[in-house]
Amino acid sequence: MDVSRRRMGLPLLFLSSISLFQVLFIVPVVVAQTTNNELRQRHSEGYCAMYDICGNRSDGKVLNCPYGSPAVKPDELLSSKIQSLCPTITENVCCTEAQFDTLRTQVQQAIPFLVGCPACLRNFLNLFCELSCSPNQSLFINVTSVSKVKNNLTVDGIDFYITDAFGEGLYESCKDVKFGTMNMRALELIGSGAKNFKEWFAFIGKQAEPDLPGSPYAIQFQPTAPESLGMRPMNVSTYSCGDVSLGCSCGDCPSSPVCSNTAPPPHEGDKCSVRIGSLKAKCVDLALAILYIVLVSMFFGWGLFHRTRKRRSFRMKPFLNTADGGESSVNMQKAENLPMQRLDDANQNSSGVQLSIVQGYMSNFYRKYGRWVARNPTLVLSLSVGMVLLLCLGLIHFKVETRPEKLWVGPGSKAAEEKRFFDSHLAPFYRIEQLILATIPDALHDKSPSIVTEENIKLLFEIQKKIDAIRANYSGSMITLTDICMKPMGQDCATQSVMQYFKMDPSYNADDRLEHVKYCFQHYTSAESCMSAFKAPLDPSTILGGFSGTNYTEASAFIITYPVNNAIDKEGNETEKAVAWEKAFIRLAKDELLPMVQSKNLTFSFSSESSIEEELKRESTADVITILISYLVMFAYISLTLGDTPRLPSFYITSKVLLGLAGVLLVMLSVLGSVGFFSAIGVKSTLIIMEVIPFLVLAVGVDNMCILVHAVKRQALDLPLEGRISNALVEVGPSITLASLSEVLAFAVGSFIPMPACRVFSMFAALAVLLDFLLQVTAFVSLIVFDFLRADSRRIDCFPCIKVSSTYAESEKGIGGRKPGLLARYMKEVHAPILNLWGVKIIVVSTFVAFALASIALSTRIEPGLEQKIVLPQDSYLQVQFFVSLFLNGELNCLISSFISVSLLHSFPAGLFQ
């Protein structure tokens, strides 16, 4: 897991951070003290103190020549390279192309440590640029000793004259810079925790032994230069970390002007509150409460006024009955001919109310369209279903995205840009495999006992033995941990564990393990016996948890972390090998390590880099049965509700089982068509699409199916079938169209959300709802035509080839021939009359307005965020064990790692990273 990335940076990067200072010079083979005359040095402008490479050390590092030659004008290519890294050096230089390439290779190791503050990094680079390539190098560098390598003189020691002002400026710009991976000061790694610039310079100039990291020659930093030799200290201008143009973060430069006002202002809602007696209410809540009272009062007043006016008009009604008698008889005659009126007049409803222009056009369209579909149902069904099946062919390219960083982080977000920058310029971050062993808290005192015991250390070696024995099959070859682990120095894996204090050897100090561990907790940086097997110190805070301060012996958790090599965008087979090993690692942890640790009365948690991705994949396939069951339930529901009131003599004819099944299949086709289309154009599906969209589209599709079928059933049986289909579409077609389009547009707007999971879900849902609507008004209408033709010809539902004799149709003539169902009778005889009561109206409106305003008030209390554990299956070992140990029990004293990679392309030329 990413949790351990910060914790393990010190031992992995300690060596590379120190080797940063191996910048072009030589460890003595045969040391000879020389004088300026013997070295023929000339201290004046335009002259070098060191130029070119005169040999190589035994470990391959290049060695400079100690000759005072004039500065050389570089060619155009070398000049551009030098300018990219050292913009202060122009024209002539004191380094060859080979020297500069070595310089750039070495100083680039500082970027991960100092990248959070470009001002610090710029000052740091200037120090070594002036030391290596300055055309006036001889003015502030004096070679004090040389050594011979294959009869060539090479530099062994120098005096570097540099002003205190530069040193102070360099230190001040870098002293607060954090190394993000470990959440600690960068100077702890590349400055040995220096408290001032003199201590830092002393660390940089200390000569290292052969084959050990550090400066390969002695550098004496001096504040004053001997004027008799014509020398003067180097005093290049330094950049302040408070310079806003260089963009140092507030965590790396608290003194920056932009950081003085970065504290988030108090929440406005917390400041604005009103106290009424002992009750304290937020201003938003009080305002909404007042608004609610005003709205309800207005509605109540309007209802009272309307009711009073209605009573007055009712008293005058007897005088109007005579005058309205003739008109009533005309209206009754029109009501008798209502079916034919519906068939002939598409712009007016049964009450004579004029439709809007849009509804009028849509009604005219659906009138003509309904007749055409009723006459050509086979053609419409074939074309509509055929088009969707064509879209379903895209399912050949169907893929599910389960990588968390691709689901929740937008490709254009700052986090994604920083990770791409980090991976492309600084190599991809290593993969993390982790085990956590912890003691069980004491039920009486609620305190976990220490895990640092002889028995538990022995248990770690037993676990490690099983880990080393893992053999994962990848393409016929067996993969072990040694094949994929990070090896910063030599052939030893950089495993982060207490076992490193024993060189990963169970026989090392086997008689006194406990005392040795306690000794190493306090001397892990200085004692050779505590150095890890991969030749780096190991900070106890990276391998222990559940302790306070530096009281490591009271730790209640052991953390074992295995860093594994990674690859950018999963190129090559390195990542696939790691994934194969991780699967075997998780199986071992579940089957063998978990029972072993629990038998020792300890808790055990485990995780691998691919754990979350694998668990998301498992969940995406686990809900298939649930989706199928839901569709079967909806199929049964539709089959019962679409048919007429069950009557035994004609039930097998009036039922709509086949129509309901066909409708559910159309809903499934719309979902598959949407997924197929986006799969064809390369958009990966997500877990939320697989689990939510089928239910969403099913709900919309069932709604439309019920509306269409019941609209056709409400038509007069004496009308021809095409007339009933046409009238039904005129009646409900505009409503279905407008409702569906509003749903499509709502989801389409969601496609502009930058979060990939939400954006992809909105895109898939918008197309699925659109296809569902199109299939409802084309294929399903055609199926309705076929079903009613079947019923009219007295054919059995589900077996339309069988025809029976029945007279049920003759007994149901007329618009009211069919007996209304139970739900229809309830709505007409109970629900509508109750809802029409004046008092009920007031209560209903008041209740729903209260819910609406309460929702607005509560929405201000929503806290944004996404916890990883809520997207994992409830039975996941990560859900039950890893996240519980990590976040709930507080066993680990660490922070989640982050990528801090400020793009220096705005501060430095692009060639710096070439």
N, C-alpha and C positions, 0 to 999 in steps of 0.2 A: 504494500500500500504506500501511497505518497507520504504517509505520516512520517516515515523514517528517513526521508530524503535529507531533511535538515540535520538530523542527528548523526549521520554518518559521514558528513563532509570532511571533518577534521582529519581523520586518519587517511582518507582516500586522497586528499588534495594537499596534505602537509608537504609531501615531498616535492610535488610539482610547483607549489608556491615558493619554496626555498630555491629550487633550481632555476627560478626566474632570474636570479642574479648571476647566472653563469653566462655572461654576455661577451664573449669573444676572447677571453684571456686564458692564462696558463698556470697550472700548478708546477712548481719548480721540480725539475729533475736533478739538475746540478745548479745550486744557487751561487751566484758570485756578486758581491757588492761592487757597484761601479760608480763612477763619477759622471758628471755631465759631460766632461771632455771626452771620456772614453766612449759614451754613447753618442757623442757628436750632436747633442740636442741644441736646438735654437728656439728660444722662447720669444716669439714675435707673431704679429698678426699674419694670417695666411700660411702658418706652418703647423704641421701635425707633430704630436708626440708619439703616436703609434699609427702605423699604416700597413695594410696588407696582412696576409696570414703566412706564418713561417713554419707551421708544423701542426701536429695533432697530438693530443694526449693519448694515453693508452686506452682510455674509454671512448675515444673518438671525438672529443670536443676540440674545436679549433683553437689555435694559439696565435696571437698577434705579434707583429714585428716591432721592436722598440726603436724605430728609426725616425729621426726628426726630418721628414721630407716636406716639401711644399704641398699645400692642399691642391687637389686635382679637380679639374672641371669634369663632371660626369656627363655621359651621353644623355640624350633626351629621355630614354626609357628609364634609366636609373634615377635621373633627376625627378621624374614623376613619382617613382616609387618612394623616394626619400621624402618628397613633399607630402605624400599621403600619410606618412607616419610622423614626420618631423617638420611641420610647417614653418618652424622658426629658422630652419637651415636652408639657405638659398645659395645659388651659384656654386662655388667650389666646396668640396667635401674632403673629409679625412677618412673615408672608408670605401672599400671596393664593393662590388655587387655581392660577392660572397659574404663579406662581413655584414653588409646590411641585411641580407636574407637571414643570417643567423640571429642578428639583433631582433628582427621582426618576429621570428619564430619564438624567441625567448620571452619578449615583452608581451606577446599575445596571451601568455599564461596568466598575466595579471588582470585581464579583462573580466573574468568571472568574479574576481574579488572586489574590483573597484568600479564596476560598470554602473552601480547605482548613483555615482556622482561623477559626471564627465569632467568637472573642474579638477577633482583629485586625480583622475586618470590622465588628464592632459599634463598636469604638473609632473606626475610620475614619469610619463613618457619623455618629457622634456629633459629630465635628469639624465636618462640613459642616451637620448639622442645627442645631447651635447657631449657626453662622455665618449661616444663612439664615432660621431660623424662631424662634429663641429669643425669648420675650417680654421678656427682660432684655438684649436685644441691645446696647442703648446703653451698658451697663455695661462691656463689653469690646471694643467696636468703635467706632472713631473715623474718620469719613470725612475724609480729608486733602486730597483733590483731586477735582474734578468736571470734566465736559466737557459741551458743549452738542450735542444732536442734535435738529434741527428745533425750535430754541428751547426745548427741554426740558433741564433739568439732569439729568445721569446720573452715576453713581458712576464714578470713575476710579482712585482709590487709597484704601486704608484702612490703619489700624493695627489689628492683631488682638492684643489682650493675652491671653496664655495662659500658664499656669504651666508651669515646667519639669517638674513632676511629671506633668502630663498628657502633655506631649511625650515624656518618657522612657517612660511607660507605653505610649503608642501605639507607639513605635518598638520597644520590647522585645517587644511582642506580635506584631509583624509582621516582625521582622528575619530570621527563619528560614523564613518562609512561602514555599513553592515554587509556581511556576506550572507545573502538571502537564504541560501540553502541550509545554513546552520543558525541563522538569526543571532550572529555574534559579530563583534568588530573584526573588520578585515585585517587590522594591524595585529590581531592575535595570531594570524596565520602568516602574514608576510612581513611582520615587524617584531615578532616574538613579544607582543604585548607592550611595545615601547610606550613610555609615558611622555616623551618629548622627542624632538627631531634628532638630538644627539644620540639617544639610545637607538633610534631607528637607523641612523647612519652607521653606528657601531655594529649593528646586526648585519647590515648590508655588506660592510667592508670586511667582515670576519672571514679569514681564509679557511676553507673546508679541506678536510683530508681527502685523499684520492678515493674515488668511487662513492663518496658521500655527497649529499646535496649541499649546496651553498656556493658562495663565491669562490672561483678557482684561483684567485690571487688576492693579495692583501691590498685593501684600499684604506688609506688614511685620509679622512675628511678633515681639512684644515680651514679655519675661517679667514686667515690672513696669508697672503702670498709674499715671498721674498722679493721686494722691489729691486734688489740688486741684480736679480736675474731678468728683470723686465716682465715679471708675471703679475697677474691680477686675478682676484677670485671671480669665478663664474657667477653671474647675477642676472639670469634670465627672469623676466617678469613672471610672477605666479598669478594664478586665477583663484579668486575667492569662491568657496562653495556657495556663498550667498549670491553669486552672479546669476540672475534669473535667466540670462540668455543661454546658460549651459544646463539648466534644468535639473539640478540636484534634487532628489526627493527629500521631503521633510525628515524622514527617518534617518537619512544619511547626512543631513545638514540642518539641525534644528535652528541654527541662527539665521537661516535664509529669510529674507523679508516676506516671502510668500507664505511662510509657515506661521507667522504671527497671528494670522486670522483664519487659520485652517481648522480651529476647533469648531465642531458643528454647533450651530446656534441651538438654544433650547427649543424644543418642539412648541410651536405656536399654540397647539391645543392644550399643552400643559400650563402655559402662562395665562391663557384666557379661561377663567372659571368664575362661576357665580355661586355664592353661598346663600342658601335660603334656610334659615334656621340651622339645624344640624346637618342639612343636606348640602353637599357640594356638587355642583353640576358643571360640566363643560359648556362653553358658549355654544358650540355646535348643537349639543343635545338640547339646550334651552331654546335655541332659535327654532329647531325642528318641532319642539313641543308647542311653541307658540303658533307656528305655521299650521300644525295639525288642528289646534283649537279653532283657528280662523277658518280653515277649509271646511271642517265639520259644521261649524256655525253657519257658514255661507250655504252649504248644501242643505242643512236643516231648514234655514230660512226660505230657500228657494222651494223646497218640497212643501213647506207649510203654505207658502203663497200659492203655489200651483194647486194644492189640495183645496184651498179656500175658493179659488177661481173656478175649479171644477164643480164644486157644490153649487155655486151660483148659476153656472150654465145648466146644471141638472134640473134646477127649479124651473127653467124656461123651456125644458125639453118637451113637455106636453103640447105647448103651442106650436112646436115645429114638426110634430109627428105627422099631422095631416098634410102639411106641405111636402114632406119627404116621402109620402106613401108611394107616389108614382115612380120616384127615382129608385126606391127600394125594390120595387117589382122588376125594374129594368136590370138592377144589379143582380137580382136572383137569377134572371134569365141568362145574364152573362156568366154567372158562376156555373150554371149548368153546362155552358159551352166552353168552360175554361180549358180543357185539354186541347181543343182545336185552336183556342186563342194563343196558348203557349206555342203551338206549332207554327202559327202564322206571324206572331209578333215577337221579334227578338229584342226590341229596344225598350219594352216596358214589362214590368213584372205584373203579378196577378193583382196588385193593388193599384196599378196604374201609375206608379212612381217612375219618373223619368230617370234612366240610368245615366251615369257619367259618360263622357266621351270615350274614355279608355275602356270602361265596361261595355259600352255599346259596340265598339269595334271588336272586342274580344268575344262578345256574345254572338255577333254576326259570324265571326270566324268559326267558333265552336259549333254553331248551327250547321254550317256547310260541312265542316270537318266531320261532325258526328254522322251525318248522312253518308258521307263518302266512306268512312270506316265501316259503317254497318253494311255497306254494299261490297266492300273489298277487305274483309277481315283477314283473309289468308295472306294477301300481299303486305298489309301493314304489319302483321305479326312476323312474317319472314324477314322483312327489311329491318325492323327495329331490333329483333333478337340477333340477326346476322351482324349488324354493326357493333353491337356490344360484344359478341363473341370474337369479332375481329380485334377489339381492344384487349380482350383477355389473352390473346396470343403473347402480349408483352410479359406475361407471367413467367415466360421462359427465362427472362433476365431478372427475376425477382430476387432481391437481397434484403436482409434485415440489418439495420445499423444498431449495434449494441455497444459501441465504444462510448463511454460516458462523455468524453471531451467533444465528441462529434454530435452528441444529442443535446447538450445543455450550453455549449459555448458557440456563439455565432462566428462564422469564418472571418468576419470583418471586425470582430471585437478586439479590444486592446489585449486581452489575455491571449487570444489566438495569435495575434501578431507577435507578441513577445515570445510565445512558445516557438513559432516558426523561426524567429530571429535566433533564439537560443539554439534550436536544433541545427540550423543551417550553418551557423558561425562557430558554435562551441560544442558541436556533437550532441546527439540525443541523450537525454538523461537515462541513467541506468534503470533497469527493471528491479522491482523489490519483491522478494519472497521473505515472509516474516513469520516467526513463532513467538508467542508470548506465554510465559509461565508465571502464574501469580499465586500467592498464598490466599487462603480463604479468611475473610475478616472474622475476628472473634465476636461471637454473638453477644457476649456480655459487655465488652468495651467498644465494640464496633471499630476495632483497629486491626489491621492486617499485620501478622507477625513477619519478621524478616525472612527473606528467602535465601539470604547468603549463608548457607550451611554446607558442611562437607558433603552430606548426602545429596543435596540438590545440585551441587557442582558435578558430582559423579553422574547424576541423571542427565546433565547436559551432554556429557561425553557419550553416554549410551544413545541419546537421541541423534547426536552427530554421526555416530557409526551407522545408524540406519539411513540417515540422509545421504551419506557418502555411498551407500550401497544401492541407491536408486539407479535403475537402468531403464530409460525411456526409449521406446522404439520410434525412430523417425526415418522413414524411407529405407528400412532394412538395417540401419545402423543404430547402435545403442548409445544413447546420450547420457552422460553423467554430469554432475555439478561442475567438475573441473573443466569440462568442454565449453561451458557457457558463462562461467562466473567471471567477474572483473578481476584482472591481475595487474594492478598498477606497477608492481615491482617484482620481477622474477616470475615464478610459476605458482605462487601461492595465492589462493583466493582471498579477496578482501572481506572475509566474513566478519560481521560485527557481533561479537559475543564475548562473554567473560572468559571463554576458553582461549581467547587470544593471549591472555596473560600467561598461559601455559604453552604458547606456540602451537596451539591446536593439538598438543601431544598429551594424552592422558597419563603418561609416565613422568612428565616434567613436574618436579616438586610434588610428587604424589603423596609424600609423607606429611607435608605441611601445607596443604592447599589453601586452607582458610586464612592462615596468617599471610601467605604470599599474596592472596587476593586483596586483603586489607592493606597491605603495603603498597600494592600497585594502584589502589584507588587514590592514594595520596602522592605517588611518585611516577605516574604513568608517562610523564614527558621526559623524565631525567634518568630513570633507571633502565639500564640495558636489559636486565632480566624481565622487565615488564613490556618491552617492545613486542609488537605483534609479529606474527609469522610473516606478514607481508612488509615488514620493516618500517612500520609507522606507529606512532603513539596512538592509544585508543582512549578517548575520553569516557569515563565511567557513565556520564549522563546520557550517552548514546546507547548504552546497553543495559541500563537499569531503569526502573520506574517505581513510583510510590515512595519517594524520599523527599526530605525537605532540605533546602540549601545544599551543603556538600556532605551531609550525613549519609554517605553511600551505604554504609553497613546496615542501615535500617530499611533499605529498599525492599519492597514487597513483590517486585516483579523482575524477571529476567526477560530481556528482549534479544532474540537472535535474528539477525537480518542478513540475507544473502543478496548482495548486489549482483545483477546479471547484465551482461552486455545487451544493448538495445540497438535498433536500426531505425532510420528515418523512413516513415511510411511503409514499414514492413518490407523493405527491399531485401532481396536475397533470401537465404534460408536461415539466417541467424535467428530471426524472431520465431520462425516456425519451430526450430529446435528448442528454443526456450519455452514455448507454449507446450510442446510435447512433454518436456521435463516437468513443467508446472502442474500439468494434469496428474502425472505420477506422484508428484510431491503432495498434492491435495489428497489423493487416494491414500497414501501412506499416513498422512496426518489423521484422516478420519478413521481408518481401519486399525492402525497400530499405535500411533503416538498418543491419541486421545485417551484410550483405555490405560496406557502405560502411565501417563502423567496423573490421571485421575486416581489411580491406585495409590499414588503418593500423597493424596489429599491436597492436590493443587488444581487450580483451574488452568485450562489450556485453550488458547485461541490461535488461529492461523489464517494466513491469507497469502495470495500470490498476486502478481501484477495483473493476471488475466482473470482473477476471481470474479470481479464485478461483471465483466463482459460475459463470462460463462454463465453466471447466475441469471443475467438478463436473457440470455439465449434460452435457458431452461424454462424461464417463466413464459417466454413468448410461445412455446409449444405446449405448455401445461394447461392452457385455458381453451384449447381447441374443443375439448369435450363439453365444457361449460357453454361455449358458443353454440355448439350443435344442439344441446338440450334446450337452450333458450329459443332457437328457431323451431324446434319441434313443438314446444309449448305454444308459441305464437301461431304455428300452423293449426294446432287443435283449436285455439281460440278463434282464429279467423274462420275456420270451417263451420263452427257453430254459429257465429254472429252474422255471417253473410247470408245464411239460409233463412227461409221463412220459419214461422213458428212451428216447431215440430208437431206433426200429426201423423200418426202411425200409417194411415192408408197411403199417404203421398210423400212420406218423409224421404224415401229413397230417390224421389224425383226432385223435390224442392231443396234438398241439401246442396251445399256448395263446397264440398270437400275437395273436389278436383280443382275448382277455381281458386280456393284458398292455397292449395299446394303450389299451383302455378304462380300465384301472387308472391309467395315466399321465395320461390326460385328466382323470380324477377328481381326481388330485393337483393338476393345473393349475387346475381349477375351484375347488378349496378356496383356493388362493392368490388367484385373481382375486376370489372371493367376499369374502375378508377385506379386500382392497384396496378393493373396490367399496363395502362397508359403511362403512368409515371415510371414504372419499372422499365418500360421500353425506352424512355428518354434518359435513363440513368439515375433516377431519384430513388434512394433506398427507403424502404419502409421502416417504421419504428414500432416499438412495443405498444404504444398507446393506440396506434392505428389498428393493430391486430385485435385489441381488446375492446375499443370503444366504438369505432366507426360501424361495425356490424350491428350493434345494438341501436345506435343512433339512426342509421338509415332504416332499420327494421321498424322503429317507432314511426318515422315519417311515412314509410311505405304502407304500413298497416292502416294508418289514419286515412290516407288517400284512397285506399282500396275500399274501406268501409263507406266513405263518403260517396264514391262513384256507384257502388252496387246499390246502396239504399236510395240514391237519387233515381236510378233506373227503376227500382221497384215501386217508387212513389208515383210513377207515371200511370196514366189510364191504360188498362189492358185492351181497350178497344182501339188504341192507336197501333199502327204498324210498328214493328220492332225498330226500324230506322228512325221513326218519329220519336219513340221513347228514348233511344240513345241520344238523338239530337237534342231533345228537350233537357235530358239529364245533364249533358255537357254545357248547355246554355245556363243551366241553373247553378252548377257547382264549378264549372271549368274556370271562370275568372278568379274565383276564390282560391282554388288549388294553385293556379298559375302564380298569382301574386304572393301567396304564402310561401311557395317553393322558391320563387326568385328572391324573396327577402332572406330566406335561409341560406341560399347560395351566396348572396352578396355578403351576408354576415360572416360566413366562413372565408370568403375571398379576401375580405379586409384583414383577417387574421394571417393571411399569407405574407403580410408585410412585417410581421413580428420577427426580429432578428434571431431569437432563440430557435435553433434548428428543429427541435422536437415539436414546438408549437407551430412553427411555420409549415412544416411538412404535414402535420395533422390537419391544419386548416386547408391546405391544398387538396389533400386526398378527400377530406370530408366535403368540400365544395363540389368537386367533380362527382363524387358518389351521390350526393343529393340531387344534382342536376340530372345525372343518368337515371336515377330512380324516378324522378318526375317525368322525364321523357318516356320511360318505359310504361309508367302508369297511364299516360294519356294516349299511348300508341298500342303497345302489346297487350296491356291489361284490358283496355277497352275492347280490343279484338277478342280477347278471351271471354269477356262478358257477353259479347254477341254470340259466340259459339255456345256458351253455357245456356243462354236464354233460348237459343234455337233448339238445344238439346231438351230443355224442359218443355218447350211448346210441342215438340214431337214426341213427348212422353218416353224419353230415354233415361235409363238409370244412371245416376251420378256414379262416377268412378268406372262404370262399365257402359259407356255411351253406345256401344254396339248392340246392346240389348234394349229392345223396345217393348213396352207393356201398354195394355189398354187401360185408360183411366179417364174419368170424367171430372177430375178435380178442376181443370181449367174452366169448364163451363159454369161451375159453381162460384167462380171468383171474378166475374165480370164487373166492370166498373172500377172507378178510382178507389172506392173503399171496399172492394171485394176481398182483399187480403186482410186478415185479422191482424191488427198491430201487435207487436211483441210486448213482453212484460216491461222492458226498459222504456219503450215508446209510450206505453200507457202510464208508467210512473211519471215520466217527464210532463206529459200532457195533463194528467189528472191530479198529481200531487205536487211535484216540484215547482212547475210554473205558477200555479195559483198561490202557493206559499210565498214564492219570490216576488209576486206582484203586490203583496201587502205593503202598505206604506211604511210601517215600522220596520219590517224586515229589510226593505231597501236601505233605510238609514243605517241599520246595524251592519249590513254587508259592506256598504261603501266605507263606513267608518273603520271597520276592521281591516280592510285591505289597504286603505290609506295609512293606517297605523303601521302595518307590516312594511309598507314601502318606505316610510320615513324612518322607521327603526332600522331597516337594512342600510339606509344611507348613513345613519349615525354610527352603526357598528362597522361599516366599511372603513372608517377612519382608524379603527383599531387593528386592522389587518397588518401583520408583519411579513414583509417579503422574505423569501429564502427558499431553499430546497435542500432538505436533508437527504443524503444518499440512502439512508436506511429505509426511507419510505418507498423507494422505487424497487426494492429487492423483495423477493418472495419471503413470506413470513416464516417459512421453514428453512430458510437459508442458513448455513453455518456462519455466514457473515452477520446476519441479522441477530442470531442467537448468541454468538460468541464474540466475534471480533469487535463489532461496533459497541457491544455492551461493555467489554473490557476497556475499549479505547475511550469512549466518550461518556459513559455513564459512571463507571467505577473510578475514573480519573487515575488510572494506574501509571500513565506516562506523563512525565514532565517535559513535554515537547510541543512544538507547534507544527502545524501542517506546512510542508515546504511550499515555496512559491518560486516562480521564475522571475527574477529581476534582471531584465536585459534591456536597458534603455538603448534605443537605436542611436548609435553614435554618428550615423550618416549625416545628421543635422549639425553636428559639432565638428566632425573631422571628415576629410575626403574619403570617398568610397574605397580607395585603394588600400586603406588600412587593413581591410579584411580580405584582400585578394590572396 
